[in-house]
Amino acid sequence: MSLRVRMRVALPEAMRARDKAAVSALRTTLAALDNAEAVPVDEADSRGPALELSPVGAGATEAARRELSEGGVVDIVRAEAGERLEAAARLTAPAHADRAARLRAEAAVLLRFLDGHGTP
């Protein structure tokens, strides 16, 4: 089972368990993966043809999305975990201890998904 599929399966389980750190980490990371596959603005024809030449019908405005390899997915998940760990390290004030702990917990969730895909 691919990393993305395992994360998508884990999201509703985390929601049922009311695991806020896992839900947050999984939602934002899955969104980052979806964003990475979006059609870049420069590839999409922003001006388009004249109205009378526009395609009509279901799917006429669909653009093919990029498809990430499993390695690309691993890289994004690793980057998301790394961002959380870096942000937690910057939160040194005692007033931010709860936020730093939550960021570390979110990173731990993502790093567990990377087990078997190489070390982060």
C-alpha positions in Angstrom: 0.0 0.0 0.0 1.4 3.4 -1.0 2.3 6.0 1.6 -0.4 8.3 0.5 -3.1 5.6 0.7 -1.9 4.6 4.2 -2.2 8.3 5.2 -5.7 8.6 3.7 -6.8 5.4 5.5 -5.3 6.7 8.8 -7.1 10.0 8.7 -10.6 8.8 9.5 -9.2 6.5 12.1 -7.4 9.5 13.8 -10.6 11.5 13.6 -12.6 8.7 15.3 -9.9 8.5 18.0 -10.0 12.3 18.4 -6.2 12.4 17.9 -5.8 16.1 17.2 -2.1 15.9 16.4 -2.6 13.1 13.9 -5.6 14.7 12.3 -3.8 18.0 11.8 -0.6 16.4 10.5 -2.4 14.1 8.1 -4.8 16.8 6.8 -2.1 19.3 6.1 0.3 16.8 4.6 -2.4 15.3 2.3 -3.2 18.9 1.2 0.5 19.5 0.5 0.6 16.4 -1.6 -2.5 17.5 -3.5 -1.1 21.0 -4.0 2.2 19.5 -5.3 0.2 17.7 -8.0 -1.8 20.8 -9.1 -1.4 22.2 -12.6 1.1 25.1 -12.4 -0.4 28.4 -13.3 2.1 29.0 -16.2 1.0 25.7 -17.8 -2.7 26.5 -17.6 -3.9 28.7 -20.4 -5.0 31.7 -18.3 -6.3 33.8 -21.2 -7.9 30.9 -23.1 -9.4 31.1 -26.6 -12.2 33.4 -27.5 -15.5 32.6 -25.9 -17.0 31.2 -29.2 -14.0 28.8 -29.4 -14.3 27.6 -25.8 -14.9 23.9 -25.3 -18.3 22.9 -24.1 -19.5 19.9 -22.1 -18.7 17.9 -19.0 -14.9 17.9 -18.3 -14.2 20.5 -20.9 -12.3 22.6 -18.4 -10.4 19.8 -16.8 -6.6 19.9 -16.8 -4.4 16.9 -16.3 -2.8 17.0 -12.9 0.8 16.0 -12.3 1.3 12.6 -10.6 3.9 12.3 -7.8 6.1 9.3 -7.7 6.3 7.4 -4.4 9.7 9.0 -3.9 8.1 12.4 -4.4 5.5 11.6 -1.8 8.1 10.5 0.7 10.1 13.7 0.1 7.1 15.9 0.8 6.1 13.9 3.9 9.7 14.2 5.1 9.7 17.9 4.5 6.5 18.4 6.3 7.9 16.6 9.4 11.1 18.6 9.2 9.2 21.9 9.1 7.3 20.9 12.2 10.5 19.9 14.0 12.3 23.2 13.0 9.3 25.3 14.1 9.2 23.4 17.4 12.9 24.1 17.9 12.3 27.8 17.4 9.6 27.9 20.1 11.8 28.2 23.1 9.7 30.5 25.3 7.9 28.7 28.1 4.7 30.3 26.9 5.0 28.3 23.7 5.8 24.9 25.2 2.3 23.5 24.4 2.6 24.5 20.7 6.1 23.1 20.5 4.9 19.8 22.0 2.1 19.7 19.5 4.4 20.3 16.6 6.7 17.5 17.8 3.8 15.2 18.1 2.6 16.0 14.6 6.2 15.4 13.3 6.3 12.0 15.1 3.0 11.0 13.4 4.5 11.7 10.0 7.9 10.1 10.8 6.0 6.9 11.7 4.6 6.8 8.2 8.1 7.1 6.8 9.2 3.9 8.5 10.2 1.5 5.8 10.8 4.3 3.3 14.2 5.2 4.5 15.3 7.3 7.4 14.0 10.9 7.5 
